[in-house]
Amino acid sequence: MLPFLIVGGVGLAVLLISLIVGDIFDHFEIGEGAISGTALGVAAVVFGASGVLTSTAGLDQVWAYVLAAILAIAAYLVALLLVKKLTKSSDGVPVSAVGQTGVTRSSISPSGGEVSLDGPHEIERRLAYSDEPIAEGVRIRVVEHAGTRVKVVAD
């Protein structure tokens, strides 16, 4: 039973590190994301837990290892699919803010300022800039969107 506890503990550590720090295997280009620290951690935890449960249920050690390995492989594949699906959804193309209106929250100049936009998926405030100075509290319209900043004009 000790090997199952060790593998499960190491898996828990890998899982926690991957969730807190980020996927530790992202830097290795192996099979286009075929290895995920989160999925490996899940698989090791499932291997350890299922091995301990089958060992304490009185199953032969050989069968405990076989069952634990099958469940760990299945858990790895499910976790890998979920990680890939979540990664794809979070890396989508950002929605353009061009054409949206809003209000300046600070004075806007060529060097910057802040605005609040009226869009349905908008964050509370955005960094903005303008060719002409715009005072605080003025209605604006977005004419350009570059990264997290928007270029605005008085509306």
DSSP file with accessible surface (Angstrom, degrees, kcal/mol):
  #  RESIDUE AA STRUCTURE BP1 BP2  ACC     N-H-->O    O-->H-N    N-H-->O    O-->H-N    TCO  KAPPA ALPHA  PHI   PSI    X-CA   Y-CA   Z-CA
    1    1 A M     >        0   0   94      0, 0.0     4,-1.7     0, 0.0     3,-0.3   0.000 360.0 360.0 360.0 -25.9    0.0    0.0    0.0
    2    2 A L  H  >  +     0   0  118      1,-0.2     4,-2.5     2,-0.2     5,-0.2   0.889 360.0  55.3 -59.1 -42.2    3.0    2.3    0.6
    3    3 A P  H  > S+     0   0   56      0, 0.0     4,-2.7     0, 0.0     5,-0.2   0.898 107.3  51.2 -60.0 -36.2    3.7    2.8   -3.2
    4    4 A F  H  > S+     0   0    0     -3,-0.3     4,-2.5     1,-0.2    -2,-0.2   0.902 110.3  48.6 -65.8 -40.4    0.2    3.9   -3.8
    5    5 A L  H  X S+     0   0   99     -4,-1.7     4,-2.4     2,-0.2    -1,-0.2   0.904 112.8  48.1 -65.4 -40.4    0.4    6.5   -1.0
    6    6 A I  H  X S+     0   0   97     -4,-2.5     4,-2.7     2,-0.2     5,-0.2   0.952 113.9  45.2 -66.6 -48.2    3.7    7.8   -2.3
    7    7 A V  H  X S+     0   0   55     -4,-2.7     4,-2.7     1,-0.2    -2,-0.2   0.922 114.4  49.6 -63.1 -42.0    2.5    8.1   -5.9
    8    8 A G  H  X S+     0   0   15     -4,-2.5     4,-2.3    -5,-0.2    -1,-0.2   0.911 111.7  48.7 -63.1 -40.1   -0.7    9.7   -4.7
    9    9 A G  H  X S+     0   0   41     -4,-2.4     4,-2.2     2,-0.2    -2,-0.2   0.918 112.4  47.0 -66.4 -43.1    1.2   12.2   -2.6
   10   10 A V  H  X S+     0   0   89     -4,-2.7     4,-2.7     2,-0.2     5,-0.2   0.919 112.0  52.2 -63.9 -41.2    3.6   13.1   -5.4
   11   11 A G  H  X S+     0   0    1     -4,-2.7     4,-2.7    -5,-0.2    -2,-0.2   0.906 108.0  50.8 -61.4 -40.9    0.6   13.5   -7.7
   12   12 A L  H  X S+     0   0   89     -4,-2.3     4,-2.6     2,-0.2    -1,-0.2   0.917 110.7  49.1 -63.6 -40.2   -1.1   15.8   -5.2
   13   13 A A  H  X S+     0   0   48     -4,-2.2     4,-2.6     2,-0.2    -2,-0.2   0.936 112.5  47.1 -64.7 -44.5    2.0   17.9   -5.1
   14   14 A V  H  X S+     0   0   36     -4,-2.7     4,-2.6     2,-0.2    -2,-0.2   0.919 112.8  50.5 -63.0 -41.4    2.3   18.1   -8.9
   15   15 A L  H  X S+     0   0   30     -4,-2.7     4,-2.2    -5,-0.2    -2,-0.2   0.936 111.9  46.4 -63.0 -45.6   -1.4   19.0   -9.1
   16   16 A L  H  X S+     0   0   89     -4,-2.6     4,-2.4     2,-0.2     5,-0.3   0.919 113.1  49.0 -65.0 -41.9   -1.1   21.8   -6.6
   17   17 A I  H  X>S+     0   0   82     -4,-2.6     4,-2.7     1,-0.2     5,-1.0   0.930 112.1  49.2 -63.0 -43.2    2.0   23.2   -8.2
   18   18 A S  H  <5S+     0   0    5     -4,-2.6     4,-0.5     1,-0.2    -1,-0.2   0.867 114.1  45.5 -65.6 -35.5    0.3   23.1  -11.6
   19   19 A L  H  <5S+     0   0  114     -4,-2.2    -1,-0.2    -5,-0.2    -2,-0.2   0.852 122.3  35.2 -77.0 -32.9   -2.8   24.8  -10.3
   20   20 A I  H  <5S+     0   0  141     -4,-2.4    -2,-0.2    -5,-0.2    -3,-0.2   0.932 132.2  24.7 -86.1 -50.2   -0.9   27.5   -8.3
   21   21 A V  T  <5S-     0   0  116     -4,-2.7    -3,-0.2    -5,-0.3     2,-0.2   0.794 114.5-103.2 -87.6 -29.0    2.1   28.2  -10.5
   22   22 A G      < -     0   0   32     -5,-1.0    -1,-0.3    -4,-0.5     2,-0.3  -0.534  62.2 -33.3 117.8 167.2    0.8   27.1  -13.9
   23   23 A D    >   -     0   0   28     -2,-0.2     3,-1.3     1,-0.2     4,-0.2  -0.391  51.8-155.4 -63.1 120.7    1.3   24.0  -16.0
   24   24 A I  T 3  S+     0   0   60     -2,-0.3     3,-0.3     1,-0.3    -1,-0.2   0.646  90.4  54.4 -75.0 -13.9    4.9   22.9  -15.3
   25   25 A F  T >  S+     0   0   56      1,-0.2     3,-1.0     2,-0.1     5,-0.3   0.308  76.9  98.4-101.9   8.8    5.1   21.1  -18.6
   26   26 A D  T <  S+     0   0  106     -3,-1.3    -1,-0.2     1,-0.2    -2,-0.1   0.805  77.5  59.5 -63.1 -28.7    4.1   24.1  -20.8
   27   27 A H  T 3  S+     0   0  162     -3,-0.3     2,-0.5    -4,-0.2    -1,-0.2   0.636  90.7  79.4 -79.5 -13.9    7.7   24.8  -21.6
   28   28 A F  S <  S-     0   0  125     -3,-1.0     2,-1.6     7,-0.1     5,-0.2  -0.846  74.0-144.8 -97.5 125.5    8.4   21.4  -23.2
   29   29 A E        +     0   0  171     -2,-0.5     2,-0.7     3,-0.1    -3,-0.1  -0.576  41.4 153.2 -87.8  76.6    7.1   21.1  -26.8
   30   30 A I  S  >>S-     0   0   84     -2,-1.6     4,-1.5    -5,-0.3     5,-0.6  -0.907  72.3 -31.2-112.6 108.7    6.1   17.4  -26.5
   31   31 A G  T  45S-     0   0   60     -2,-0.7    -1,-0.1     1,-0.2    -2,-0.1   0.804 107.7 -69.6  59.4  34.3    3.3   16.3  -28.8
   32   32 A E  T  45S-     0   0  178      1,-0.2    -1,-0.2     2,-0.1    -3,-0.1   0.939 112.1 -26.9  50.6  56.7    1.4   19.6  -28.9
   33   33 A G  T  45S+     0   0   42     -3,-0.4    -1,-0.2    -5,-0.2    -2,-0.2   0.724  94.1 137.6  84.9  20.5    0.2   19.6  -25.3
   34   34 A A  T  <5 +     0   0   38     -4,-1.5     2,-0.5     1,-0.1    -3,-0.1   0.732  66.8  57.0 -71.7 -19.2    0.1   15.8  -24.9
   35   35 A I      < +     0   0   57     -5,-0.6     2,-0.4    -7,-0.2    -5,-0.1  -0.954  66.3 176.6-116.1 126.4    1.6   16.2  -21.5
   36   36 A S     >  -     0   0    3     -2,-0.5     4,-2.8     1,-0.1     5,-0.2  -0.995  27.6-147.5-128.6 130.3   -0.1   18.3  -18.9
   37   37 A G  H  > S+     0   0    0     -2,-0.4     4,-2.5     1,-0.2     5,-0.2   0.892 103.3  51.8 -62.7 -37.3    1.1   18.7  -15.3
   38   38 A T  H  > S+     0   0   27      2,-0.2     4,-2.4     1,-0.2    -1,-0.2   0.941 111.8  45.5 -64.4 -45.8   -2.5   19.1  -14.2
   39   39 A A  H  > S+     0   0    0      1,-0.2     4,-2.6     2,-0.2    -2,-0.2   0.897 113.1  50.4 -66.5 -38.9   -3.6   15.8  -15.9
   40   40 A L  H  X S+     0   0   66     -4,-2.8     4,-2.5     2,-0.2    -1,-0.2   0.909 110.5  50.0 -63.9 -40.8   -0.5   14.0  -14.6
   41   41 A G  H  X S+     0   0    0     -4,-2.5     4,-2.4    -5,-0.2    -2,-0.2   0.927 111.4  48.1 -62.4 -43.7   -1.3   15.1  -11.1
   42   42 A V  H  X S+     0   0   42     -4,-2.4     4,-2.7     1,-0.2     5,-0.2   0.931 112.1  49.8 -61.6 -45.5   -4.9   14.0  -11.4
   43   43 A A  H  X S+     0   0   12     -4,-2.6     4,-2.8     1,-0.2    -2,-0.2   0.918 111.5  47.9 -61.9 -42.2   -3.8   10.6  -12.8
   44   44 A A  H  X S+     0   0   21     -4,-2.5     4,-2.7     2,-0.2    -1,-0.2   0.905 112.1  49.3 -67.6 -38.7   -1.3   10.1  -10.0
   45   45 A V  H  X S+     0   0   46     -4,-2.4     4,-2.9     2,-0.2     5,-0.2   0.930 113.2  46.8 -65.2 -42.6   -3.8   11.0   -7.3
   46   46 A V  H  X S+     0   0   44     -4,-2.7     4,-2.9     2,-0.2     5,-0.4   0.917 111.9  51.7 -65.3 -41.1   -6.4    8.6   -8.9
   47   47 A F  H  X S+     0   0   38     -4,-2.8     4,-2.2    -5,-0.2    -2,-0.2   0.951 114.0  43.1 -58.7 -48.9   -3.7    5.9   -9.1
   48   48 A G  H  X S+     0   0    3     -4,-2.7     4,-2.4     2,-0.2    -2,-0.2   0.939 117.0  45.4 -64.8 -45.8   -2.8    6.3   -5.5
   49   49 A A  H  X S+     0   0   49     -4,-2.9     4,-2.5     1,-0.2    -2,-0.2   0.933 116.0  44.6 -65.7 -46.0   -6.4    6.5   -4.2
   50   50 A S  H  X S+     0   0   12     -4,-2.9     4,-2.5    -5,-0.2     5,-0.2   0.874 112.8  52.8 -69.3 -32.8   -7.7    3.6   -6.2
   51   51 A G  H  X S+     0   0    0     -4,-2.2     4,-2.2    -5,-0.4    -2,-0.2   0.922 110.8  46.3 -65.3 -42.8   -4.7    1.5   -5.3
   52   52 A V  H  X S+     0   0   30     -4,-2.4     4,-2.5    -5,-0.2    -2,-0.2   0.934 114.1  48.7 -64.5 -44.2   -5.2    2.1   -1.6
   53   53 A L  H  X S+     0   0  117     -4,-2.5     4,-1.1     1,-0.2    -2,-0.2   0.912 113.9  44.8 -64.1 -42.9   -8.9    1.4   -1.9
   54   54 A T  H  <>S+     0   0   18     -4,-2.5     5,-1.7     2,-0.2     4,-0.2   0.858 113.0  51.9 -71.8 -32.0   -8.5   -1.8   -3.8
   55   55 A S  H ><5S+     0   0   20     -4,-2.2     3,-1.3    -5,-0.2    -2,-0.2   0.916 110.8  46.7 -67.7 -42.6   -5.7   -3.0   -1.5
   56   56 A T  H 3<5S+     0   0   89     -4,-2.5    -1,-0.2     1,-0.3    -2,-0.2   0.723 102.8  65.4 -73.8 -17.1   -7.8   -2.4    1.6
   57   57 A A  T 3<5S-     0   0   84     -4,-1.1    -1,-0.3    -5,-0.2    -2,-0.2   0.514 119.6-107.7 -80.6  -4.3  -10.7   -4.2    0.0
   58   58 A G  T < 5 +     0   0   64     -3,-1.3    -3,-0.2     1,-0.3    -2,-0.1   0.570  67.7 148.7  92.4  10.6   -8.6   -7.4    0.0
   59   59 A L      < -     0   0   77     -5,-1.7    -1,-0.3     1,-0.1     5,-0.1  -0.454  57.9 -92.4 -75.0 148.4   -7.9   -7.6   -3.7
   60   60 A D     >  -     0   0  112      1,-0.1     4,-2.2    -2,-0.1     3,-0.2  -0.281  34.3-116.7 -57.4 149.4   -4.5   -9.2   -4.7
   61   61 A Q  H  > S+     0   0   83      1,-0.2     4,-2.4     2,-0.2     5,-0.2   0.861 114.2  56.8 -58.8 -37.3   -1.7   -6.7   -5.2
   62   62 A V  H  > S+     0   0  104      1,-0.2     4,-2.3     2,-0.2    -1,-0.2   0.939 110.6  43.5 -60.5 -46.2   -1.4   -7.5   -8.9
   63   63 A W  H  > S+     0   0  147      1,-0.2     4,-2.8     2,-0.2     5,-0.3   0.837 109.7  56.9 -70.4 -31.4   -5.1   -6.7   -9.5
   64   64 A A  H  X S+     0   0    0     -4,-2.2     4,-2.4     2,-0.2    -1,-0.2   0.931 110.3  44.6 -63.9 -42.8   -4.8   -3.6   -7.3
   65   65 A Y  H  X S+     0   0   90     -4,-2.4     4,-2.5     2,-0.2    -2,-0.2   0.914 114.5  48.9 -66.8 -42.1   -2.0   -2.3   -9.5
   66   66 A V  H  X S+     0   0   59     -4,-2.3     4,-2.4     2,-0.2     5,-0.2   0.952 114.9  43.6 -63.7 -48.9   -3.8   -3.2  -12.8
   67   67 A L  H  X S+     0   0   69     -4,-2.8     4,-2.6     1,-0.2     5,-0.2   0.922 114.4  50.2 -63.9 -42.0   -7.1   -1.6  -11.7
   68   68 A A  H  X S+     0   0    0     -4,-2.4     4,-2.3    -5,-0.3    -1,-0.2   0.908 111.4  49.1 -63.2 -40.4   -5.2    1.5  -10.4
   69   69 A A  H  X S+     0   0   39     -4,-2.5     4,-2.5     2,-0.2    -2,-0.2   0.923 111.5  48.6 -66.6 -42.1   -3.3    1.8  -13.6
   70   70 A I  H  X S+     0   0  101     -4,-2.4     4,-2.3     1,-0.2    -2,-0.2   0.939 114.2  45.6 -63.8 -46.0   -6.4    1.5  -15.8
   71   71 A L  H  X S+     0   0   75     -4,-2.6     4,-2.6     1,-0.2    -1,-0.2   0.886 112.1  52.0 -65.5 -36.3   -8.3    4.1  -13.7
   72   72 A A  H  X S+     0   0   11     -4,-2.3     4,-2.6    -5,-0.2    -2,-0.2   0.915 109.8  48.7 -67.0 -40.8   -5.2    6.5  -13.7
   73   73 A I  H  X S+     0   0  110     -4,-2.5     4,-2.5     2,-0.2    -2,-0.2   0.930 112.9  47.8 -64.7 -43.9   -5.0    6.3  -17.5
   74   74 A A  H  X S+     0   0   50     -4,-2.3     4,-2.4     1,-0.2     5,-0.2   0.930 113.0  48.2 -62.3 -43.3   -8.7    7.0  -17.9
   75   75 A A  H  X S+     0   0   19     -4,-2.6     4,-2.7     1,-0.2     5,-0.2   0.898 110.5  52.5 -65.0 -38.5   -8.4    9.9  -15.4
   76   76 A Y  H  X S+     0   0   41     -4,-2.6     4,-2.8     2,-0.2    -2,-0.2   0.941 110.7  46.7 -61.7 -47.1   -5.4   11.3  -17.3
   77   77 A L  H  X S+     0   0   95     -4,-2.5     4,-2.3     2,-0.2    -2,-0.2   0.920 114.3  46.4 -64.4 -43.0   -7.2   11.2  -20.6
   78   78 A V  H  X S+     0   0   86     -4,-2.4     4,-2.3     2,-0.2    -1,-0.2   0.942 115.0  46.8 -64.1 -45.6  -10.4   12.9  -19.2
   79   79 A A  H  X S+     0   0   12     -4,-2.7     4,-2.7    -5,-0.2    -2,-0.2   0.907 111.3  52.0 -64.2 -39.6   -8.3   15.5  -17.4
   80   80 A L  H  X S+     0   0   20     -4,-2.8     4,-2.6    -5,-0.2     5,-0.2   0.927 110.1  48.5 -63.7 -42.9   -6.2   16.2  -20.6
   81   81 A L  H  X S+     0   0  121     -4,-2.3     4,-2.4     1,-0.2    -1,-0.2   0.915 113.2  47.5 -62.9 -42.4   -9.3   16.6  -22.7
   82   82 A L  H  X S+     0   0   99     -4,-2.3     4,-2.7     2,-0.2     5,-0.2   0.912 111.6  50.0 -66.2 -41.1  -10.8   19.0  -20.1
   83   83 A V  H  X S+     0   0   33     -4,-2.7     4,-2.5     2,-0.2    -2,-0.2   0.932 112.6  47.4 -63.0 -44.1   -7.5   21.0  -19.8
   84   84 A K  H  X S+     0   0   90     -4,-2.6     4,-2.4     2,-0.2    -2,-0.2   0.919 112.7  49.2 -63.6 -42.0   -7.3   21.3  -23.6
   85   85 A K  H  X S+     0   0  153     -4,-2.4     4,-2.0     1,-0.2    -2,-0.2   0.928 113.6  45.6 -64.6 -43.6  -11.0   22.4  -23.9
   86   86 A L  H  X S+     0   0  115     -4,-2.7     4,-1.8     1,-0.2    -1,-0.2   0.886 111.8  52.4 -66.9 -36.8  -10.6   25.0  -21.2
   87   87 A T  H  X S+     0   0   66     -4,-2.5     4,-1.3    -5,-0.2    -2,-0.2   0.919 109.4  49.2 -65.3 -42.4   -7.3   26.3  -22.7
   88   88 A K  H  < S+     0   0  171     -4,-2.4     3,-0.3     1,-0.2    -2,-0.2   0.915 111.3  49.6 -63.2 -40.9   -9.0   26.7  -26.1
   89   89 A S  H >< S+     0   0   87     -4,-2.0     3,-0.7     1,-0.2    -1,-0.2   0.844 112.0  47.2 -70.6 -30.1  -11.9   28.6  -24.6
   90   90 A S  H 3< S+     0   0   87     -4,-1.8    -1,-0.2     1,-0.2    -2,-0.2   0.697 108.0  56.0 -84.6 -16.6   -9.7   31.0  -22.7
   91   91 A D  T 3< S+     0   0  121     -4,-1.3    -1,-0.2    -3,-0.3    -2,-0.2   0.109  80.6 135.1-100.9  23.7   -7.4   31.7  -25.6
   92   92 A G    <   -     0   0   49     -3,-0.7    -3,-0.1     1,-0.2     3,-0.0  -0.078  69.3 -80.6 -67.4 168.8  -10.2   32.9  -27.9
   93   93 A V        -     0   0  136      1,-0.1    -1,-0.2     3,-0.0     3,-0.1  -0.539  53.2-114.4 -70.5 128.3  -10.0   36.0  -30.0
   94   94 A P        -     0   0  105      0, 0.0     2,-0.3     0, 0.0    -1,-0.1  -0.359  30.3-108.0 -65.5 146.1  -10.7   39.0  -27.9
   95   95 A V        -     0   0  107     26,-0.1     2,-0.2     1,-0.1    -3,-0.0  -0.564  36.0-116.4 -74.2 133.6  -13.9   40.9  -28.8
   96   96 A S        -     0   0   70     -2,-0.3    -1,-0.1     1,-0.1    -3,-0.0  -0.476  16.2-158.4 -73.8 139.6  -13.2   44.2  -30.5
   97   97 A A    >   +     0   0    0     -2,-0.2     3,-2.1     2,-0.1    45,-0.3   0.413  48.4 130.4 -95.9   1.5  -14.3   47.3  -28.6
   98   98 A V  T 3  S+     0   0   76      1,-0.3    45,-0.2    45,-0.1     3,-0.1  -0.318  74.1  19.7 -61.2 130.6  -14.3   49.5  -31.7
   99   99 A G  T 3  S+     0   0   47     43,-2.5    -1,-0.3     1,-0.3    44,-0.1   0.192  93.3 126.5  96.0 -16.5  -17.6   51.4  -32.0
  100  100 A Q    <   -     0   0   42     -3,-2.1    42,-2.7    41,-0.1    -1,-0.3  -0.383  48.1-143.2 -73.1 154.8  -18.5   51.1  -28.3
  101  101 A T  E     +A  141   0A  42     40,-0.2    17,-3.0    -3,-0.1     2,-0.3  -0.725  30.8 137.1-113.3 166.7  -19.4   54.1  -26.3
  102  102 A G  E     -AB 140 117A   0     38,-1.9    38,-2.4    15,-0.3     2,-0.4  -0.922  44.3 -80.6-176.6-159.7  -18.7   55.0  -22.7
  103  103 A V  E     -AB 139 116A  27     13,-2.4    13,-2.7    -2,-0.3     2,-0.2  -0.980  35.8-114.0-132.9 141.9  -17.6   57.7  -20.3
  104  104 A T  E     - B   0 115A   1     34,-2.0    33,-1.7    -2,-0.4    11,-0.3  -0.528  19.9-169.5 -73.7 136.8  -14.1   59.0  -19.3
  105  105 A R  S    S+     0   0  103      9,-3.0     2,-0.3    -2,-0.2    10,-0.2   0.497  76.1  10.6-101.8 -11.7  -13.2   58.2  -15.7
  106  106 A S  S    S-     0   0   35      8,-1.2    -1,-0.2    29,-0.1    31,-0.2  -0.933 104.7 -66.8-151.4 171.2  -10.1   60.4  -15.8
  107  107 A S        -     0   0   81     -2,-0.3     2,-0.4    29,-0.1    28,-0.2  -0.449  51.6-142.6 -64.8 137.0   -8.7   63.0  -18.2
  108  108 A I  B     +F  134   0B   2     26,-3.0    26,-2.6     5,-0.2     5,-0.2  -0.865  30.2 156.3-106.7 136.3   -7.7   61.4  -21.4
  109  109 A S  B >   -G  112   0C  35      3,-1.0    21,-1.2    -2,-0.4     3,-1.0  -0.838  60.6 -84.1-141.5 179.4   -4.6   62.6  -23.3
  110  110 A P  T 3  S+     0   0   79      0, 0.0     3,-0.1     0, 0.0    21,-0.1   0.803 129.1  53.6 -61.0 -24.4   -2.2   61.1  -25.9
  111  111 A S  T 3  S-     0   0  103      1,-0.3     2,-0.2    18,-0.1    18,-0.1   0.683 119.6 -93.1 -86.3 -16.4   -0.3   59.6  -22.9
  112  112 A G  B <   +G  109   0C  19     -3,-1.0    -3,-1.0    18,-0.2    -1,-0.3  -0.791  43.2 178.8 139.6-179.7   -3.3   57.8  -21.4
  113  113 A G  E     - C   0 128A  16     15,-0.6    15,-2.6    -2,-0.2     2,-0.4  -0.948  36.3 -83.9 165.2-170.1   -6.3   57.8  -19.1
  114  114 A E  E     - C   0 127A  67     -2,-0.3    -9,-3.0    13,-0.2    -8,-1.2  -0.970  33.0-179.4-130.0 144.1   -9.2   55.6  -18.1
  115  115 A V  E     -BC 104 126A   0     11,-2.2    11,-2.7    -2,-0.4     2,-0.5  -0.927  21.4-139.5-133.3 157.2  -12.7   55.0  -19.5
  116  116 A S  E     -B  103   0A  15    -13,-2.7   -13,-2.4    -2,-0.3     2,-0.3  -0.991  24.6-151.7-113.5 125.6  -15.7   52.8  -18.7
  117  117 A L  E     -B  102   0A  16     -2,-0.5   -15,-0.3     6,-0.4     5,-0.1  -0.671  14.9-136.4 -99.4 156.2  -17.4   51.3  -21.7
  118  118 A D        +     0   0   90    -17,-3.0   -16,-0.1    -2,-0.3    -1,-0.1   0.399  59.6 127.7 -90.0   1.7  -21.0   50.4  -22.0
  119  119 A G    >   -     0   0   18    -18,-0.3     3,-1.2     1,-0.1    -2,-0.1  -0.170  67.8-119.9 -63.1 154.6  -20.5   47.0  -23.7
  120  120 A P  T 3  S+     0   0  121      0, 0.0    -1,-0.1     0, 0.0    -2,-0.0   0.795 111.2  36.9 -67.4 -28.4  -22.1   43.8  -22.3
  121  121 A H  T 3  S+     0   0  166      2,-0.0     2,-0.2   -26,-0.0   -26,-0.1   0.044  90.3 133.5-111.0  26.1  -18.8   42.0  -21.7
  122  122 A E    <   -     0   0   40     -3,-1.2     2,-0.1    -5,-0.1     4,-0.0  -0.520  53.1-126.9 -84.7 145.7  -16.8   45.0  -20.6
  123  123 A I        -     0   0  106     -2,-0.2    -6,-0.4     1,-0.1     3,-0.1  -0.267  38.3 -96.0 -76.3 171.6  -14.5   45.1  -17.6
  124  124 A E  S    S+     0   0  157      1,-0.2     2,-0.3    -8,-0.1    -7,-0.1   0.927 100.5   4.1 -60.1 -48.7  -15.0   48.0  -15.1
  125  125 A R        -     0   0  106     -9,-0.1     2,-0.3   -11,-0.0    -9,-0.2  -0.981  62.6-160.0-139.2 152.4  -12.3   50.3  -16.6
  126  126 A R  E     -C  115   0A  34    -11,-2.7   -11,-2.2    -2,-0.3     2,-0.3  -0.957  28.3-111.0-127.5 150.9  -10.0   50.3  -19.6
  127  127 A L  E     +Cd 114 149A  91     21,-0.6    23,-1.7    -2,-0.3     2,-0.3  -0.595  46.8 178.5 -75.2 138.3   -6.8   52.2  -20.3
  128  128 A A  E     -Cd 113 150A   0    -15,-2.6   -15,-0.6    -2,-0.3   -19,-0.3  -0.944  18.4-169.1-140.9 160.2   -7.4   54.7  -23.1
  129  129 A Y  E     - d   0 151A  41     21,-1.9    23,-2.5    -2,-0.3     2,-0.3  -0.955   4.6-166.2-145.0 164.4   -5.7   57.4  -25.1
  130  130 A S        -     0   0    4    -21,-1.2   -18,-0.2    -2,-0.3    23,-0.1  -0.991  30.5-129.1-151.0 151.3   -6.7   60.1  -27.5
  131  131 A D  S    S+     0   0  100     21,-0.4    -1,-0.1    -2,-0.3    22,-0.1   0.858 102.0  43.0 -68.6 -34.9   -5.1   62.5  -30.0
  132  132 A E  S    S-     0   0  137    -23,-0.1   -24,-0.1    -3,-0.1    -1,-0.1  -0.869 101.1-100.0-110.4 144.4   -6.9   65.4  -28.4
  133  133 A P        -     0   0  104      0, 0.0     2,-0.4     0, 0.0   -24,-0.2  -0.364  37.6-165.5 -62.3 138.7   -7.3   66.0  -24.6
  134  134 A I  B     -F  108   0B  13    -26,-2.6   -26,-3.0    -4,-0.1     3,-0.1  -0.998  15.4-127.7-128.7 131.0  -10.7   64.9  -23.2
  135  135 A A    >   -     0   0   59     -2,-0.4     3,-1.1   -28,-0.2   -31,-0.2  -0.237  35.6 -85.7 -73.9 164.3  -12.0   65.9  -19.8
  136  136 A E  T 3  S+     0   0  131      1,-0.2   -31,-0.2   -31,-0.1    -1,-0.1  -0.403 110.7  27.0 -67.7 142.1  -13.3   63.5  -17.1
  137  137 A G  T 3  S+     0   0   52    -33,-1.7     2,-0.3     1,-0.3    -1,-0.2   0.505  86.5 133.6  85.6   6.8  -17.0   62.6  -17.4
  138  138 A V    <   -     0   0   54     -3,-1.1   -34,-2.0     1,-0.1    -1,-0.3  -0.671  61.3-113.0 -92.5 140.8  -17.3   63.2  -21.1
  139  139 A R  E     -A  103   0A 108     -2,-0.3    16,-2.6   -36,-0.2     2,-0.3  -0.523  43.3-175.1 -68.6 137.6  -19.1   60.6  -23.4
  140  140 A I  E     -AE 102 154A   0    -38,-2.4   -38,-1.9    14,-0.3     2,-0.4  -0.847  21.4-144.1-131.3 168.2  -16.6   58.9  -25.7
  141  141 A R  E     -AE 101 153A 101     12,-2.4    12,-2.0    -2,-0.3     2,-0.4  -0.997  24.4-121.1-134.0 138.9  -16.6   56.5  -28.6
  142  142 A V  E     + E   0 152A   1    -42,-2.7   -43,-2.5    -2,-0.4    10,-0.2  -0.652  31.7 169.9 -82.2 129.1  -13.8   53.9  -29.3
  143  143 A V  E     +     0   0A  54      8,-2.9     2,-0.3    -2,-0.4     9,-0.2   0.552  66.9  23.5-113.1 -14.3  -12.2   54.3  -32.7
  144  144 A E  E     - E   0 151A  88      7,-1.4     7,-2.8   -47,-0.1     2,-0.5  -0.991  58.6-158.7-153.2 145.3   -9.3   51.8  -32.3
  145  145 A H  E     + E   0 150A  45     -2,-0.3     2,-0.4     5,-0.2     5,-0.2  -0.976  15.4 170.1-130.2 117.3   -8.5   48.8  -30.1
  146  146 A A  E >   - E   0 149A  52      3,-2.5     3,-2.0    -2,-0.5     2,-0.3  -0.917  62.8 -55.9-131.6 105.2   -4.9   47.7  -29.5
  147  147 A G  T 3  S-     0   0   66     -2,-0.4     0, 0.0     1,-0.3     0, 0.0  -0.462 118.6 -20.5  66.3-121.7   -4.3   45.0  -26.9
  148  148 A T  T 3  S+     0   0  106     -2,-0.3   -21,-0.6    -3,-0.1     2,-0.3   0.506 124.6  82.7 -97.6  -5.0   -5.8   46.2  -23.6
  149  149 A R  E <   -dE 127 146A  91     -3,-2.0    -3,-2.5   -23,-0.1     2,-0.4  -0.704  60.6-157.6-101.0 152.9   -5.9   49.9  -24.6
  150  150 A V  E     -dE 128 145A   0    -23,-1.7   -21,-1.9    -2,-0.3     2,-0.5  -0.959  13.6-135.5-127.1 145.8   -8.4   51.7  -26.7
  151  151 A K  E     -dE 129 144A  39     -7,-2.8    -8,-2.9    -2,-0.4    -7,-1.4  -0.882  33.2-171.4 -97.8 131.4   -8.2   54.9  -28.6
  152  152 A V  E     - E   0 142A   0    -23,-2.5   -21,-0.4    -2,-0.5     2,-0.3  -0.837  18.5-161.2-125.7 159.4  -11.2   57.2  -28.1
  153  153 A V  E     - E   0 141A  50    -12,-2.0   -12,-2.4    -2,-0.3     2,-0.1  -0.949  40.3 -92.5-131.4 153.4  -12.7   60.4  -29.4
  154  154 A A  E       E   0 140A  59     -2,-0.3   -14,-0.3   -14,-0.2   -15,-0.0  -0.444 360.0 360.0 -64.3 136.2  -15.3   62.7  -27.7
  155  155 A D              0   0  113    -16,-2.6   -16,-0.1   -53,-0.1    -1,-0.1  -0.402 360.0 360.0 -90.7 360.0  -18.8   61.6  -28.8
